[in-house]
Amino acid sequence: MNAHTIAIGYGNELRSDDGIGQRVAKALQLSQVKSIAVHQLTPELAEVLARADLAIFIDACLISESSQVQVQSLSPASCNMIAGHTADPRSLLALTQAIYCHCPADIAAGEMILNRNHIPTYPYPDTAARMFSYMWQSSYNLRGIYETPVKQDQLPKLAIRPYPTQYVSQWTMRNGTPVTIRPIRPEDEPLMVQFHQTLSEQSVYFRYFHLIKLQSRVAHERLTRICFIDYDREIALVVEYQNPETQTRKILAVGRLSKIHGTNTAEFAIVVCDRCQCQGIGTELLQRLLQVSRDEQLTRITADILVDNDLMQKVCENLGFRIERTDDPTVVKAQIEIK
């Protein structure tokens, strides 16, 4: 499929929430996509759209029930009249069709909508590419875009792997509390701040091997890297609890699996909030990380554990890990061969 793809991000950059579309378009670094960042959609863009086979408009919405990136298909408006000097995506497509007898809607057109209330201002190019990659794949799967089905191998190669929904499922703690275990998402940053506030000094020390101040652990730059991840290189699973009365959500634990570059192995780390320890969460997270390792066809996963962290060593031993001494008398290594 050699479609000419154009991405148009629009919005008011003077307002941080409304400028998301422009920021994503400016940050895109995809060789097969022509990106344009504009303050408003104007009739002049019809000439550009007439040369495109696939058009994706990137915008922010004020209110949405979903915190995820939304995707919707577009078709030209029934009336091609544009009042004034600005347009919306559908009227701009209609104008393109009327003037050039062709517009991307003949093959595909879609709109990427980012919720202002949930998508923070991330200026990093890889972040924008991840958002757009999700949109790019979804645009080819929208109902009604193609008269004939598009095979998987015909889809454009994604810059970033889409959100792994196959790892989302419900689970129940030993005390009967229902939780959701799922891969981490970009909008989890506020929840991660709250999560770190629940960790004792001992939990922090066991996880990082030294004490790190709360202010450093919840810094925006750090949490951005933690919440926005490349699923080809690592995966982080969070245990989320939602209060049935208030509907407020909390993260109770995080398990992370990171591939070691140039090898077929990975390292894991798990941290559970103090009040939820000894509820089976650590064991369940590690079991799921083992399954991820199998899915990724890894051959071995390991972890460095402090000698004093008896609970984590016991969890690993129960799941078949070998616990071995290291050159550091304060640290042991847990490792298991993946079958």
C-alpha positions as CSV (number, residue, x, y, z in Angstrom):
1,M,0.0,0.0,0.0
2,N,1.7,3.2,-1.2
3,A,-0.8,5.7,0.0
4,H,0.3,9.3,0.4
5,T,-0.5,10.2,4.0
6,I,-1.0,13.6,5.4
7,A,-1.5,14.6,9.0
8,I,-3.0,18.0,9.9
9,G,-2.8,19.0,13.5
10,Y,-4.7,22.2,14.3
11,G,-5.6,24.2,17.4
12,N,-4.7,27.3,19.3
13,E,-1.2,27.1,20.8
14,L,-1.9,30.1,23.0
15,R,-4.1,27.7,25.0
16,S,-2.0,24.7,26.3
17,D,-4.9,22.3,26.1
18,D,-6.2,23.3,22.6
19,G,-2.7,23.2,21.1
20,I,-2.2,19.5,21.3
21,G,-3.0,18.9,17.7
22,Q,-0.3,21.3,16.5
23,R,2.3,19.9,18.9
24,V,1.7,16.4,17.7
25,A,2.0,17.4,14.1
26,K,5.2,19.4,14.7
27,A,6.8,16.5,16.6
28,L,6.1,13.8,14.1
29,Q,9.1,12.1,12.6
30,L,7.6,9.6,10.2
31,S,9.2,9.5,6.8
32,Q,6.1,8.3,5.1
33,V,3.8,11.0,6.5
34,K,3.6,14.7,5.6
35,S,2.6,16.6,8.7
36,I,1.2,20.1,8.8
37,A,0.6,22.2,11.9
38,V,-1.9,25.1,11.6
39,H,-3.9,27.4,13.8
40,Q,-7.1,26.8,11.9
41,L,-8.3,24.8,8.9
42,T,-8.5,27.1,5.9
43,P,-9.7,26.7,2.3
44,E,-6.1,26.8,1.1
45,L,-5.5,23.3,2.5
46,A,-7.9,21.8,-0.1
47,E,-5.0,21.9,-2.6
48,V,-2.8,19.8,-0.3
49,L,-5.7,17.4,0.5
50,A,-6.3,16.8,-3.1
51,R,-2.9,15.1,-3.5
52,A,-3.4,12.8,-0.5
53,D,-4.8,9.3,-0.3
54,L,-5.1,9.2,3.5
55,A,-5.7,12.3,5.6
56,I,-5.8,12.4,9.4
57,F,-6.9,15.4,11.3
58,I,-5.5,15.8,14.8
59,D,-7.5,17.8,17.3
60,A,-8.4,18.1,21.0
61,C,-11.8,17.8,22.5
62,L,-13.1,19.6,25.5
63,I,-15.1,16.8,27.1
64,S,-15.0,13.1,26.5
65,E,-16.1,10.0,28.4
66,S,-12.9,8.2,27.4
67,S,-9.4,9.1,28.5
68,Q,-8.0,7.3,25.4
69,V,-7.1,8.7,22.0
70,Q,-10.3,8.5,20.0
71,V,-10.6,7.7,16.4
72,Q,-13.5,8.4,14.0
73,S,-13.9,8.2,10.3
74,L,-14.8,11.3,8.3
75,S,-16.7,11.9,5.1
76,P,-17.3,15.2,3.2
77,A,-20.1,17.3,4.5
78,S,-23.3,17.3,2.4
79,C,-22.8,21.1,1.8
80,N,-19.4,22.2,0.6
81,M,-20.0,25.8,1.7
82,I,-17.4,27.3,4.1
83,A,-18.5,30.3,6.0
84,G,-15.6,32.8,6.4
85,H,-12.0,31.9,6.3
86,T,-12.0,28.8,8.4
87,A,-13.5,25.3,8.1
88,D,-14.0,22.0,9.9
89,P,-12.6,18.7,8.6
90,R,-15.8,17.6,6.9
91,S,-16.5,20.9,5.1
92,L,-12.8,21.1,4.0
93,L,-13.1,17.6,2.6
94,A,-16.3,18.6,0.7
95,L,-14.5,21.7,-0.7
96,T,-11.6,19.6,-1.9
97,Q,-14.0,17.2,-3.6
98,A,-15.9,20.1,-5.2
99,I,-12.8,21.8,-6.6
100,Y,-10.5,18.9,-7.4
101,C,-13.0,16.1,-7.9
102,H,-11.0,14.1,-5.4
103,C,-10.4,14.1,-1.7
104,P,-8.9,11.6,0.8
105,A,-12.4,10.5,1.8
106,D,-12.5,8.5,-1.5
107,I,-10.0,6.2,0.2
108,A,-9.7,7.1,3.9
109,A,-10.0,10.0,6.2
110,G,-10.1,10.1,9.9
111,E,-9.8,12.3,12.9
112,M,-7.6,11.8,16.0
113,I,-9.2,13.3,19.0
114,L,-7.1,13.9,22.2
115,N,-9.0,14.6,25.4
116,R,-7.8,17.9,26.9
117,N,-8.6,16.6,30.4
118,H,-6.4,13.5,30.1
119,I,-3.6,14.2,27.7
120,P,-0.9,16.3,29.3
121,T,1.5,18.6,27.3
122,Y,4.2,16.2,26.2
123,P,6.7,17.9,23.8
124,Y,8.7,14.8,23.0
125,P,8.8,13.6,19.4
126,D,8.6,9.9,20.4
127,T,5.4,10.6,22.4
128,A,3.8,12.3,19.4
129,A,4.8,9.4,17.2
130,R,3.2,6.9,19.6
131,M,-0.1,8.8,19.6
132,F,0.0,9.0,15.8
133,S,1.0,5.4,15.3
134,Y,-2.1,4.4,17.1
135,M,-4.2,6.7,15.0
136,W,-2.5,5.5,11.8
137,Q,-3.3,1.9,12.4
138,S,-6.8,2.6,13.5
139,S,-7.6,4.7,10.5
140,Y,-7.1,1.6,8.3
141,N,-9.5,-0.4,10.4
142,L,-12.4,2.0,10.6
143,R,-15.6,0.5,9.3
144,G,-16.6,1.8,5.9
145,I,-13.2,3.2,4.9
146,Y,-12.4,0.4,2.5
147,E,-14.9,-1.6,0.3
148,T,-12.6,-4.6,0.6
149,P,-10.9,-5.8,3.8
150,V,-7.3,-4.8,4.3
151,K,-5.0,-7.6,5.3
152,Q,-2.7,-7.2,8.2
153,D,0.5,-7.3,6.1
154,Q,-0.9,-4.4,4.0
155,L,-1.0,-2.1,7.0
156,P,1.8,0.5,7.3
157,K,4.6,-0.4,9.7
158,L,3.9,1.2,13.0
159,A,6.6,3.4,14.6
160,I,5.5,2.3,18.0
161,R,3.6,-0.8,19.0
162,P,-0.1,-0.1,19.9
163,Y,-1.4,-0.4,23.4
164,P,-1.3,-4.2,24.3
165,T,-5.0,-4.7,25.3
166,Q,-4.4,-8.5,25.6
167,Y,-2.8,-7.9,29.0
168,V,-5.9,-6.2,30.5
169,S,-7.9,-8.4,32.8
170,Q,-9.7,-8.5,36.2
171,W,-8.2,-10.1,39.2
172,T,-9.1,-10.5,42.9
173,M,-6.8,-9.9,45.8
174,R,-6.6,-12.4,48.8
175,N,-8.8,-10.1,50.8
176,G,-11.5,-10.2,48.1
177,T,-10.8,-6.8,46.6
178,P,-11.4,-6.7,42.9
179,V,-8.8,-4.9,40.8
180,T,-7.8,-4.5,37.2
181,I,-4.3,-5.4,36.0
182,R,-3.3,-3.7,32.8
183,P,-0.4,-2.1,30.9
184,I,0.4,1.4,32.1
185,R,-1.0,4.4,30.1
186,P,0.2,8.0,29.5
187,E,-2.6,9.4,31.6
188,D,-1.6,7.4,34.6
189,E,0.9,10.1,35.7
190,P,-1.4,11.6,38.4
191,L,-2.2,8.1,39.7
192,M,1.5,7.3,39.8
193,V,2.1,10.5,41.9
194,Q,-0.4,9.2,44.4
195,F,1.1,5.8,44.3
196,H,4.5,7.0,45.2
197,Q,3.0,8.9,48.1
198,T,1.9,5.6,49.6
199,L,5.4,3.9,49.6
200,S,7.4,3.7,52.8
201,E,11.1,4.3,52.9
202,Q,11.6,0.5,53.1
203,S,9.6,-0.1,50.0
204,V,11.5,2.6,48.1
205,Y,14.8,1.2,49.3
206,F,13.9,-2.4,48.3
207,R,12.9,-1.2,44.9
208,Y,15.7,1.2,44.0
209,F,18.5,0.0,46.4
210,H,18.8,3.5,47.9
211,L,16.4,6.1,49.2
212,I,15.0,8.6,46.6
213,K,13.1,11.6,47.8
214,L,9.4,11.8,46.9
215,Q,9.9,15.0,45.0
216,S,12.4,13.3,42.7
217,R,10.2,10.2,42.2
218,V,7.2,12.2,41.1
219,A,9.0,14.7,38.9
220,H,7.1,15.2,35.7
221,E,10.1,14.5,33.5
222,R,10.6,11.1,35.2
223,L,7.0,10.0,35.2
224,T,6.7,10.9,31.6
225,R,9.3,8.3,30.7
226,I,7.7,5.8,33.0
227,C,4.1,6.2,31.8
228,F,4.9,6.7,28.1
229,I,6.8,3.5,27.1
230,D,7.8,1.7,24.0
231,Y,6.1,-1.7,24.2
232,D,8.7,-3.2,21.9
233,R,11.3,-2.6,24.5
234,E,9.5,-2.8,27.8
235,I,6.1,-3.2,29.5
236,A,4.8,-2.0,32.8
237,L,1.7,-3.6,34.4
238,V,-0.2,-1.7,37.0
239,V,-2.7,-3.0,39.5
240,E,-5.6,-0.5,39.6
241,Y,-8.4,-0.3,42.1
242,Q,-11.6,1.7,41.5
243,N,-13.7,2.7,44.5
244,P,-17.3,1.5,43.6
245,E,-18.8,4.5,45.5
246,T,-16.7,7.4,44.5
247,Q,-15.4,5.9,41.2
248,T,-11.9,7.2,42.2
249,R,-9.0,5.1,40.9
250,K,-5.8,4.2,42.6
251,I,-2.7,2.3,41.5
252,L,-1.7,-0.3,44.1
253,A,1.4,-1.8,42.4
254,V,3.6,-1.7,39.4
255,G,5.6,-4.5,37.7
256,R,8.0,-3.7,34.9
257,L,9.8,-5.9,32.4
258,S,12.6,-4.3,30.4
259,K,14.5,-6.0,27.6
260,I,18.2,-5.9,27.7
261,H,19.5,-4.4,24.4
262,G,21.2,-6.8,22.1
263,T,20.1,-9.9,24.0
264,N,17.1,-12.1,24.3
265,T,16.8,-11.5,28.0
266,A,15.0,-9.0,30.2
267,E,15.0,-7.7,33.7
268,F,12.0,-7.2,36.0
269,A,11.1,-5.1,39.0
270,I,8.0,-5.0,41.1
271,V,6.9,-2.6,43.8
272,V,3.6,-2.9,45.8
273,C,2.2,-0.2,48.1
274,D,2.7,-1.0,51.8
275,R,-0.9,-1.5,52.7
276,C,-1.5,-4.1,49.9
277,Q,1.5,-6.2,50.5
278,C,1.0,-9.9,51.4
279,Q,-2.1,-10.0,49.2
280,G,-0.7,-12.0,46.4
281,I,-0.1,-9.0,44.1
282,G,3.6,-9.6,43.7
283,T,3.1,-13.2,42.7
284,E,0.4,-12.4,40.2
285,L,2.4,-9.6,38.6
286,L,5.4,-11.8,38.2
287,Q,3.3,-14.6,36.7
288,R,2.0,-12.2,34.2
289,L,5.4,-10.8,33.4
290,L,6.5,-14.4,32.8
291,Q,3.7,-14.8,30.3
292,V,4.7,-11.5,28.5
293,S,8.3,-13.0,28.3
294,R,6.9,-16.1,26.6
295,D,4.8,-14.0,24.2
296,E,8.0,-12.0,23.4
297,Q,10.0,-15.2,22.9
298,L,12.5,-14.2,25.5
299,T,14.9,-16.9,26.8
300,R,15.6,-15.6,30.3
301,I,14.5,-13.0,32.8
302,T,16.4,-11.8,35.8
303,A,16.3,-9.4,38.7
304,D,18.7,-8.1,41.3
305,I,17.2,-8.3,44.8
306,L,18.5,-7.0,48.1
307,V,19.4,-9.8,50.5
308,D,17.1,-8.3,53.1
309,N,14.1,-8.4,50.8
310,D,13.0,-11.9,51.9
311,L,9.4,-11.6,50.6
312,M,10.5,-10.9,47.0
313,Q,13.0,-13.8,47.1
314,K,10.3,-16.1,48.3
315,V,7.9,-15.0,45.5
316,C,10.6,-15.7,43.0
317,E,11.5,-19.1,44.4
318,N,7.8,-20.2,44.5
319,L,7.6,-19.5,40.7
320,G,10.8,-21.5,39.9
321,F,13.5,-18.8,39.9
322,R,17.0,-19.6,41.0
323,I,18.4,-17.4,43.7
324,E,22.2,-16.9,43.3
325,R,24.8,-14.9,45.1
326,T,26.6,-12.0,43.4
327,D,29.9,-10.2,43.9
328,D,27.9,-7.7,46.1
329,P,27.2,-9.4,49.4
330,T,24.0,-7.2,49.8
331,V,22.5,-8.4,46.5
332,V,21.3,-11.7,45.1
333,K,20.2,-12.4,41.5
334,A,17.0,-14.2,40.7
335,Q,16.8,-15.7,37.2
336,I,14.7,-18.2,35.3
337,E,14.9,-19.8,31.9
338,I,11.8,-19.2,29.8
339,K,10.3,-22.4,28.2
